Structure formats: C-alpha cells, structure tokens
C-alpha cells in the first residue's frame, strides 16, 4: 500500500489553544479516505494544518514520502495538494470561468489548463452553461460544484474536501457523493474527505478515521467501522 | 499558451482618454491658449488622481489600508527637495535642474520601495488592522526623524529655487509624465495575473492561499508598488512648490487618498479616478465658497457614501448600467 499523505503525531492550534493532539493519519493512493467527527473535533483544523495555512506545532506531514511539514501553502498547491475549503469560499464578484482560469494559472496546471478545463466542464455541464455568471448568483449546489471545480483546476494529486455536503439538500448531497466517487474512479485522485455526514461518507469512502477532541479514536476500513458497536451507537444511530 | 489571457480585462479606453485630454491641455497651455490658473486645476487633478491610484494598489486592489501612506509621499518630496537645495549653486550657475530633480526622485522612490519591502515583510504577515496601525506609526517615526533635519530653514523645512523661463509649462509636463506612469502601472497591475491574485486576497485571503497564491509575497509587492507611486507624487509636488515642509507627512493627505478611493469604489481601477474628480470638485467648491465648512461637508459626504453606496460611484454605475460594466472595473 502506498500512501500519498501521512500525518505523524500532528499537533496544531490557534493562539494558545491546542486543537490537534498528535493526529496520525494516512491517505491511501487512489482511495477515498474519510476523516469523520462531530463539530469542534478538529477536522477542519487538520486540513488547514496539512495545507500550512494553520502552522503545525509539532509532528510531521509527508506527501508522497517527502517531508512537507513547513512548506508554505502556495508551494504545497504546486506539488499537487489541493484543499476545497469549507463554506466554498468563492469570490462572489468573479464569474464561474474567472474562478477556473485563476486557479489554472499556477505553474503546475498552466500547461494542461485547457485540457483540464474541458474535463471539468464535462464533469459539471451546469457550470459550462453558467460560465459567465457571477459566482454570487449561483445556487448552493452550483457553488459547491464550482468550489470543487476550482480545486480540480489546480491539477491535484491529493484532493482534500472539507464538508462538501454542508448546507445542501439530500438530493444534492447524493450528487456530490457521486462526483467524489468519480474523482477516485475516473480522475484517479487520492481523496481525503472531511465530513459530519457519516452516512454519505461511509457510502463512498474506502477507509475512515474518527476524530474526537483532536485525537484519532478509531480507524479502519469502512466495512469494519460499520460493524463497530461504538460507531453504530454514536454515529450511525443504530 | 497563457490561459489567463482569456480573462476579460477592464477596458483601457478611459485611461487613454484621460491621457489624451490631459496631454492636449498641456500642449494648449504650452502654446499659450490656456491660462496658468486653468492649467493649475488640471495639475491638481493629476496629483489627486495620482495619489489616489498609488494607495489603490494596496488598499483597493489588495484590501489592506495603508493608513500612513503619506509617509512615502513625504519621503519622495524630502529627497527631491534635499538634492535640489544641496545643488542649488550649480543650478544657479546654469546647471540642469532636471538631472538633479530626477536623482532626488530616484533616491526618494528607491528608499520608499525599500522601506515598504522591509515594513511589509514584517507587518503584512498579520491580517486586519495591524497593518493600518503600523503604517501610521511608520509615518510618525519618519516625520519626527525628518523634523530633526536642520537645513537652511531648520525644523525640517527645505527651500530651493529652480525658477527658469517657462517653469510652469514645463512642470505641467513633469506632472503629465508622472500621471501617465501612474495610470499605466496601476492599470497593468489591475489586469495582470498578479492583479487577479491581489483581488483574490482582497475577497478571501484563505481562499487565495488554497489556490496557490503566494499571499505574503503578493502583498509585499503590491505595497512596494504603491509606495513607489506615492513617492513619485511627493517628488513632483515638491518640485512644483519649491519647498518641502513636514506638512507633507500630514495624515490629512492620507485621509484624502483613502476618501477618494472610498468615494470612487474599492477594488476597481476606475474608482480612484472618479473619486479623485469628485473629491477635487467638492474640495474646490467648498474651499472657495464655504471655506470654514469645507471639511465638515466633505466629512458628511464620506459618511453618506459609505452608508448608501458601499461600492462607491463606480459600483453604482456598474449595477445600474450593466452594459457599461467593462468601463467601470
């Protein structure tokens, strides 16, 4: 098994408050790895720390076996680490296509920009129809598509999604879930999915970690976790 | 192939129109068809637009308010005045004042850019109000340093004389060159990939980072450009005034720059230009007819704009006339 991302005893926090207390996590190549947990468990902080936007306090981040712990965010993006942040974080005053082109202007995707743009439009035909519309005027589901599409324009190897289902209707959650599966199966990406929506994640993920209070408390393949009495009780409501 | 060339660029028509109009005015003035007082209005306008655009690069494009931006205006002016007074003998004996002026300007601009890089590297890593406060502090530090300078006049004041036949007409073209340089640099920054990165920072800095914008470096570069442009205007202003006084470091000038940007509309290239026009007209009218109330009226207008037109005049035009949008970016 090769790992695209490995976290070793990762610690971080904000100001004086420590949030992560030695997180160990591995994202398997070509698979969807889910990081699950409730509000305030440290899921988003883990992603922001991986990207370097929140600085790690301790521990190691390995990307394809290389130590990238202290690399600044823009360099991480340029070696293929991509984060689709929670809440979409789009630029309301820019059009759909401007979002995509801006992302594709990094050195990493420049050469293939045109090609990736077409692939992205194939994945999200709706975005192609609305290419000249301002992002602020899109519906919630379309905004999430655009956030994902913008991430794809960065030509990622490791694709990290922070709560892509947040605030979407069940039908749209299903669509997003299918899209994420496609990214694994057709785009051959390694996905790290952070979610509160355990049902949706269990449906598409291959391997999952459960985080509580900044520590990984449980890990295993999805099938194992589904049978785990603690998971059943606390998360699946069975 | 650069994919960014597909981005729709704001139109440059208005910029060229301004350059042509102000250029024609200059030629007419030189030929004697326009009075010195009318030309002075155009020179003031160029200066207002110039300083507004200099601040726009960091405040309006990038979203970081350089509250003490006047410090660079002051530094540019100081070194210009310093060089011109130091070599006053040569100038009196028929030396070319323009080479000395240019030297002073280059020193002022160079030091401003250097200072912006140093201060920026230290402070632009922080977000929010820290940067604004740090630039105010910087302005005071440099102001008090400058006031210890005992030139001929003492108290930080420098006087010099470069009067020559047709000084005013020539000075119009000095302003005009600075004007063209400022417009073109501000426009290029706005439409370049760099400018889109700055816009991304302004709208959402974390989102800019996750799409690979080197935010710290971009912010520092923007600050350096803004500082250099402000220094150019401080320099040509001193040249025209024949002096430099600590007044050139007054935060009032900073407030002028900020107000012009706010009135015109943040985030746009055209905003500071419109803002400068409006601000200048109000400023002239109130100072002529109601001088005691001038700043009160300006204050009320600013409050009204911020409350009712948060996107400024350019924003208003863009939302009312979508067809004109590309001219008002």
Interface residues (C-beta under 8 A of the other chain):
Chain A: X51 X53 X72 X73 X74 X77 X78 X82 X83 X84 X85 X89 X90 X91 X92 X93 X94 X97 X98 X101 X102 X103 X104 X105 X106 X108 X110 X113 X114 X117 X150 X151 X154
Chain B: X1 X2 X3 X4 X6 X7 X8 X193 X196 X197 X199 X200 X203 X204 X206 X207 X209 X210 X211 X212 X213 X214 X215 X216 X267
